[in-house]
Amino acid sequence: MLVEALAGNVTQKVPFDSPSKGGFKPASFGFVAAGVRTRVTLYSSYYHTKVSDGVSLCGPVVDQVKVQPLKA
């Protein structure tokens, strides 16, 4: 599984191998805002469906996202 983060002109890919027992992997990256507004995108790649029902999505979940300014 893979979570991709995009902001400004920076892209970071964070792979995660699940042991099927849950878990987490913290990650962070820095970027410079391109203007007054800069889009931050978090994208979950390589999700799949459960074998048992073929409808429920399984894959990485992103939570506890923080965007903080640099200290001057």
Secondary structure, DSSP 8 states (H G I E B T S, - for coil): -EEEEEETTEEEEEE----SS-------------SS---EEEEEES-EE-TTTS-SEE--------------
